[in-house]
Structure formats: C-alpha cells, structure tokens
Amino acid sequence: MIAAPDTRDRPAIVAADPAGTALRRSTQRFLDSLLLVVALLALWQIVYWQSEVAITGPVETVKTAIALFGSEIFWRNAAATGRAFGLSLVISSVGGVAVGLALGAHRFSGAVAAPILTALYTVPKVTLYPMVLLIFGLGISAKVAFGVMHGIIPVIIFTMDAVRNINPVWLKIARVLKLSPGQTAVHILTPAVTPEIVTGLRIGFSLTLLGVIIGEMFASQQGLGFMIMNGMNVHNVGSLTAVVMLLLLFALASSSVLLAIERSLRPAADAAPRPA
C-alpha cells in the first residue's frame, strides 16, 4: 500500500501578491512607453535624414526649444495662447458638463440631441472658420470660439451618455435604503458618472487646444499657432519644429495626468451598488 505524502513540513502555498502584480504591470507599461519613445525618435531622425529642409532632427530641435525658453517673444506668444486656451477650456468644460447633465436627465431631449451632436462632431471645423471670423472678428474672441467649437461637443456627449447609462437598479436601491437626494447624488450618482465625465474632459482638453492653435494659425498676430505659421512663411524650420514639439509634449503630459485621474476614479465607480 502506497503511503500518502507527508505535507506537514511543506510551506503553504503563497497567495497571489497584488502589490507585486501591480509593480510588474507598472514596469511593463514603463518599458512599453520607453520602447515607443525610442521608436518615435528613430522615426523622427529617419524623416529628418530624408527631408532636412522640412524638419530638424531631435537633438537640434531640443536645443532650439531650450533657446526659446530664454526668448521674450516665445513667452509673450505662449501667454496669448494660454489666455485663449484657458477661456476656451473653462467654457467647454463647464458648459459641456452642464448641457450634458441636462440632456442626460431628460431622456427624450437626449435621444433627439445625440445624433445631432454626433453629426456636428464629425464636421470639419476648419470649414466654419470664415463664419467664425465674420461673427467674432479678429482677436482672442475668434480663437476662443474656435476652441470651444472643437472641445465642447465631446464633453456633452460623454456626460450625457454617463447620465443616461446609470443603472436604474441603483436608484431603486437608494430608495429602499431611504437615502436623501443629496446622499443619492454623493454616494451613487457621482461615483457612477464622474469617470465618464473625466474621459470627456480629457478628450475635450486636447481638442480645445487644437482648435485654439488652428485659430491662431489662420488669423492671428500672436500665439504659438502664429509662431508656427510665421516659421513656415520665413522658412524658420528650427523654430517651427521646436514649437510643435513643445505643444505635443504639453498635450501628452496633460492627457497623461487626466488619464491617471480617470483610472483612479474607476474603483469608486465599480464600488457603486450593482444588481445581484
């Protein structure tokens, strides 16, 4: 008869280590990001070798960008872009969330507005710029209007969908638990809709910046978009490439911060009451 193995002295099976798994995932994301950056820099260098008259290389562009930081003209134009972008972002964010909440709460209005907003979102906004100039004229008003046109629609759509997709069972649970309207808003509605709203704000942020820069490129005498167009007109490739690189870095850094905030809010949304 075969004796059963003695397991008294064997170590217990170690449970999965969540901290170790998270560390491995973070490390893998860092390595993937590093590999992507290296690939993009290599591609950039190859494009520079193929067309030196249209773009500068990574090293030269970084040197030009550092020189721009010591230039009063750059900071004056950056401040002009910052003012227009700040106003556009506030209007897009506050207005988009307010309209989205209203449309989401009134389901009939949301159902009517959804296809209209989707159609407007797909329209190339550049075709509307002559009309914007006629209405708002030259200056910061046109840039703000053009930035809002780009950024407000995704904020409205994401906010509206977040409200419309709230599970009605959660509201029934709130009534069963006899939660007040304030408690329901804080403990159920806010965790449920906030991640989607932040997603809309993240997309609206990038599109608002894009709209402001395009507005400055078409009809403005100051701003980073104006610097890009001026670099093209006088064939100052170094300055043009450096400004574009700085704008890309700013957009990527801001989007990464908003994405991290969005991910941190997901557990709160997942912890909201759910049906069995």
C-alpha positions in Angstrom: 0.0 0.0 0.0 1.4 3.4 -1.0 1.7 5.8 1.8 0.2 9.3 1.5 2.8 12.0 1.1 3.7 13.9 4.2 2.8 17.5 3.7 3.3 18.7 7.3 6.7 20.3 6.6 5.9 21.8 3.3 5.5 25.5 3.0 2.0 26.8 2.5 1.1 28.0 -1.0 1.6 31.7 -1.2 -1.4 33.7 -2.3 -1.1 35.9 -5.2 0.7 39.2 -4.4 -1.4 42.1 -5.7 1.4 44.6 -5.0 3.8 42.5 -7.0 1.4 42.2 -9.8 0.8 45.9 -9.9 4.5 46.5 -9.8 5.1 44.2 -12.8 2.3 45.9 -14.7 3.7 49.3 -14.0 7.2 48.1 -15.1 5.8 46.6 -18.3 3.9 49.9 -19.1 7.1 51.9 -18.5 9.1 49.6 -20.8 6.4 49.7 -23.4 6.3 53.5 -23.2 10.1 53.7 -23.4 10.2 51.5 -26.4 7.5 53.6 -28.1 9.5 56.8 -27.4 12.7 55.3 -28.8 10.8 54.1 -31.9 9.3 57.6 -32.5 12.7 59.3 -32.0 14.2 56.9 -34.5 11.4 57.5 -37.0 11.8 61.3 -36.5 15.6 61.0 -37.2 14.9 59.0 -40.4 12.4 61.6 -41.6 14.9 64.3 -40.9 17.6 62.5 -43.0 15.1 62.2 -45.9 13.9 65.8 -45.7 16.2 68.2 -44.0 14.6 71.3 -45.4 11.2 70.5 -43.9 12.1 69.4 -40.3 15.0 69.5 -37.9 16.4 66.5 -36.0 15.6 65.6 -32.4 18.8 66.9 -30.9 18.7 70.2 -32.8 15.0 70.7 -32.0 15.7 70.2 -28.3 18.5 72.8 -28.5 16.1 75.3 -30.3 13.4 74.6 -27.7 15.8 75.4 -24.9 16.8 78.6 -26.6 13.1 79.5 -27.0 12.7 79.4 -23.2 15.0 82.3 -22.9 13.2 84.3 -25.6 10.7 87.0 -24.5 8.9 86.7 -27.9 8.2 83.0 -27.1 6.7 83.7 -23.7 4.6 86.5 -25.0 3.1 84.3 -27.6 2.8 81.4 -25.2 0.9 83.7 -22.8 -1.5 84.7 -25.6 -2.2 81.1 -26.4 -2.6 80.3 -22.7 -5.2 83.1 -22.2 -7.3 81.9 -25.2 -6.9 78.3 -24.3 -7.8 78.9 -20.6 -11.0 80.7 -21.5 -11.9 78.1 -24.2 -11.3 75.2 -21.7 -13.5 76.7 -19.0 -16.4 77.3 -21.4 -16.0 73.9 -22.9 -15.8 72.1 -19.6 -18.4 73.9 -17.6 -20.8 74.4 -20.5 -20.3 70.9 -21.8 -20.9 69.2 -18.4 -24.0 71.4 -17.7 -25.6 70.7 -21.1 -24.7 67.0 -20.9 -26.3 66.6 -17.4 -29.4 68.4 -18.6 -29.7 66.2 -21.8 -28.9 63.1 -19.9 -31.5 63.7 -17.2 -34.2 64.4 -19.8 -34.2 61.2 -21.9 -36.3 62.5 -24.8 -34.1 65.6 -25.3 -31.0 63.4 -25.1 -32.4 61.0 -27.7 -33.1 63.9 -30.0 -29.8 65.6 -29.4 -27.5 62.6 -29.6 -27.5 62.1 -33.5 -27.3 65.9 -34.0 -24.2 66.2 -31.7 -22.6 63.2 -33.4 -23.1 64.8 -36.8 -21.7 68.1 -35.6 -18.7 66.3 -34.1 -17.8 64.8 -37.5 -18.0 68.2 -39.4 -14.5 69.6 -40.2 -14.5 72.7 -38.1 -11.9 74.4 -40.4 -14.7 74.9 -42.9 -16.6 77.0 -40.4 -13.7 79.3 -39.6 -14.7 82.1 -42.1 -18.1 82.3 -40.5 -16.4 82.5 -37.0 -14.2 85.4 -38.3 -17.3 87.2 -39.6 -19.1 86.8 -36.3 -16.3 87.4 -33.8 -13.7 89.3 -35.9 -10.0 89.0 -35.4 -8.5 88.6 -31.9 -9.0 86.4 -28.9 -12.8 86.1 -29.3 -12.4 84.1 -32.6 -9.7 81.9 -31.1 -11.9 81.2 -28.0 -14.9 80.5 -30.2 -13.0 78.1 -32.4 -11.5 76.3 -29.4 -15.0 75.9 -27.8 -16.4 74.6 -31.1 -13.8 71.8 -31.0 -13.9 70.9 -27.3 -17.5 71.3 -26.1 -19.2 68.5 -28.1 -17.2 65.5 -26.8 -17.7 66.8 -23.2 -21.5 67.0 -23.8 -21.7 63.5 -25.4 -19.7 61.8 -22.7 -21.6 63.5 -19.9 -24.9 62.8 -21.4 -24.1 59.1 -22.0 -22.8 58.8 -18.4 -26.1 60.0 -17.0 -28.3 58.0 -19.4 -26.4 54.8 -18.7 -26.9 54.9 -14.9 -28.3 51.5 -13.8 -31.9 52.2 -12.7 -31.5 49.4 -10.1 -29.0 51.7 -8.2 -31.7 54.4 -7.9 -34.2 51.7 -6.6 -31.6 50.7 -4.0 -31.2 54.3 -2.9 -35.0 54.5 -2.4 -35.0 51.2 -0.5 -32.2 52.5 1.8 -34.2 55.7 2.1 -31.3 57.9 1.0 -31.9 61.6 0.7 -31.4 63.3 -2.8 -28.1 64.7 -1.5 -26.9 61.3 -0.3 -28.0 59.6 -3.6 -26.1 62.2 -5.6 -22.9 61.9 -3.5 -22.8 58.1 -2.9 -24.4 56.7 -6.1 -24.7 59.2 -9.0 -21.4 61.0 -8.6 -19.2 57.9 -8.5 -21.1 56.4 -11.4 -20.8 59.4 -13.8 -17.5 61.0 -12.8 -15.1 58.7 -14.7 -17.0 59.1 -17.9 -17.2 62.9 -17.5 -13.4 63.0 -16.9 -12.9 61.0 -20.1 -14.9 63.6 -21.9 -12.9 66.4 -20.3 -9.7 64.7 -21.3 -10.7 64.5 -25.0 -12.2 68.0 -24.8 -8.9 69.3 -23.4 -6.9 68.1 -26.4 -9.5 69.2 -29.0 -9.8 72.6 -27.4 -6.1 73.2 -27.5 -6.1 72.0 -31.2 -8.9 74.5 -32.0 -7.1 77.4 -30.4 -3.8 76.6 -32.2 -5.7 76.3 -35.6 -7.4 79.6 -34.9 -4.1 81.3 -34.3 -2.7 79.8 -37.5 -5.4 81.2 -39.7 -6.0 84.7 -38.4 -3.9 86.0 -35.5 -0.8 88.1 -34.9 0.2 86.4 -31.7 0.2 83.0 -30.1 2.0 79.7 -30.7 -0.1 79.0 -33.7 1.1 82.3 -35.2 4.7 81.3 -34.5 4.2 78.1 -36.4 2.7 79.9 -39.4 5.4 82.6 -39.2 8.1 79.9 -39.2 6.6 78.4 -42.3 6.4 81.8 -44.1 10.0 82.7 -43.3 11.3 79.1 -43.6 12.5 79.1 -40.0 12.3 75.3 -39.7 14.0 75.1 -36.4 11.6 77.4 -34.6 8.6 75.7 -36.2 9.6 72.2 -35.2 10.5 73.3 -31.7 7.1 74.9 -31.1 5.3 71.9 -32.5 7.3 69.6 -30.2 6.6 71.7 -27.1 2.9 71.7 -27.9 2.9 67.9 -28.3 4.8 67.4 -25.0 2.3 69.7 -23.2 -0.7 67.9 -24.7 0.8 64.4 -23.9 1.7 65.4 -20.3 -1.8 66.9 -19.7 -3.5 63.9 -21.2 -1.5 61.5 -19.1 -2.4 63.4 -15.9 -6.1 63.3 -16.8 -5.9 59.7 -17.7 -4.3 58.9 -14.3 -7.1 60.8 -12.6 -9.7 58.9 -14.7 -8.2 55.5 -13.7 -8.1 56.4 -10.1 -11.8 57.2 -10.2 -12.7 53.8 -11.8 -12.6 51.8 -8.5 -15.1 54.3 -6.9 -17.5 53.7 -9.9 -17.0 50.0 -9.7 -17.8 50.1 -6.0 -21.2 51.7 -6.6 -24.3 49.5 -5.9 -24.9 46.8 -8.5 -27.7 44.4 -9.0 -27.1 40.8 -7.9 
